[in-house]
Amino acid sequence: MIALNYRDSKPIYQQIKDGFKKLIISGVLKPGEKLQSVRSLAVELSINPNTIQRAVNELEAEGYVYSLAGKGSFVADMESGASEDLLVNIKRTELLDSIRSIAEELKYIGTDASEVQKVIEEVWKEDAR
């Protein structure tokens, strides 16, 4: 279900969090579906349960999942307007951060800003076709 890359510079909890996000957004995990328990996932991935709990806590804070005491964590209903708006805003922020990081690298290697702007404008023009 979730694959970890120990050579990745991303922390393990972040990889778990991203893995769950992909499963939720793609519809593999359905609204109301119970997530695998922290303990069983920790055993399966051979990592500390606290690492998984951190990922689940962050997913809950972002509105992807909710927890019920004594019952576990469940996928939030992304169809509701508030959850959907939250998801869109979170994704937008993540993507803009990615663009910023890429732009900084392009600037560092001497790429002209007009060249970057041209690529972005081409993407927007493709939608108009």
C-alpha positions in Angstrom: 0.0 0.0 0.0 2.6 2.5 1.1 6.2 2.2 -0.1 9.1 3.8 1.7 12.4 5.0 0.1 15.1 5.1 2.7 17.4 6.9 0.3 15.0 9.7 -0.2 15.8 13.0 1.6 12.2 13.3 2.7 11.5 12.2 6.2 9.8 8.8 6.7 6.7 10.3 8.3 6.4 12.7 5.3 6.6 9.7 2.9 3.8 8.0 4.8 1.7 11.1 4.9 2.2 11.6 1.1 1.4 7.9 0.5 -1.9 8.2 2.3 -2.7 11.5 0.5 -2.2 9.8 -2.9 -4.4 6.9 -1.9 -7.1 9.3 -0.6 -7.0 11.7 -3.6 -7.0 8.9 -6.1 -10.0 7.2 -4.5 -8.2 4.0 -3.5 -9.2 4.9 0.1 -12.9 5.8 0.2 -14.6 8.3 2.5 -15.4 6.6 5.9 -12.9 3.8 5.2 -10.9 2.8 8.2 -7.1 3.3 8.0 -4.8 0.4 8.9 -3.9 0.6 12.6 -0.8 2.4 13.5 0.6 -0.7 15.1 0.0 -3.0 12.2 1.4 -0.5 9.7 4.5 0.0 11.9 5.1 -3.8 12.0 4.5 -4.1 8.2 6.9 -1.2 7.4 9.3 -2.1 10.3 9.3 1.4 11.7 8.5 3.1 15.0 4.7 3.5 15.6 5.4 7.1 16.6 6.5 7.9 13.1 3.2 6.7 11.7 1.2 8.5 14.4 2.9 11.7 13.4 1.9 11.3 9.8 -1.7 10.4 10.8 -1.9 13.4 13.2 -0.8 15.8 10.3 -3.3 14.2 7.9 -6.0 14.8 10.5 -4.9 18.4 11.0 -5.1 18.9 7.2 -8.6 17.4 7.0 -7.7 14.2 5.1 -8.7 11.9 8.0 -10.5 12.0 11.3 -10.1 9.8 14.4 -12.6 8.2 16.7 -11.4 7.4 20.2 -10.9 3.6 20.6 -12.0 3.0 17.0 -9.2 4.3 14.8 -8.7 6.7 12.0 -11.0 7.1 9.0 -10.8 8.8 5.6 -12.7 12.1 5.7 -15.5 12.8 3.3 -13.8 14.9 0.6 -17.1 15.6 -1.2 -18.3 18.0 1.5 -17.6 21.6 0.5 -15.4 22.6 3.5 -13.2 19.5 3.2 -12.9 20.0 -0.6 -11.9 23.7 -0.2 -9.4 22.8 2.4 -7.9 20.1 0.2 -7.7 22.4 -2.8 -6.0 25.1 -0.7 -3.5 22.7 0.7 -2.7 21.2 -2.7 -2.4 24.7 -4.2 0.1 25.7 -1.5 2.1 22.5 -1.9 2.3 23.0 -5.7 3.2 26.7 -5.4 6.0 25.7 -3.0 7.2 23.2 -5.6 7.2 25.9 -8.3 9.1 28.3 -6.0 11.7 25.6 -5.3 12.1 24.8 -9.0 12.3 28.6 -9.9 15.0 29.1 -7.3 17.0 26.2 -8.9 16.5 27.7 -12.4 17.6 31.1 -11.2 20.7 29.6 -9.6 21.7 27.9 -12.9 21.2 31.2 -14.7 17.9 30.7 -16.4 16.2 34.0 -17.4 12.9 34.8 -15.7 11.3 35.4 -19.1 12.0 31.9 -20.2 10.3 30.5 -17.1 7.3 32.8 -17.6 7.1 31.6 -21.2 6.8 28.0 -20.1 4.1 28.8 -17.6 2.1 30.8 -20.2 2.4 27.9 -22.7 0.8 25.6 -20.1 -2.1 28.0 -19.6 -2.5 28.4 -23.4 -2.8 24.6 -23.7 -6.0 24.7 -21.6 -7.5 27.1 -24.1 -7.1 24.7 -27.0 
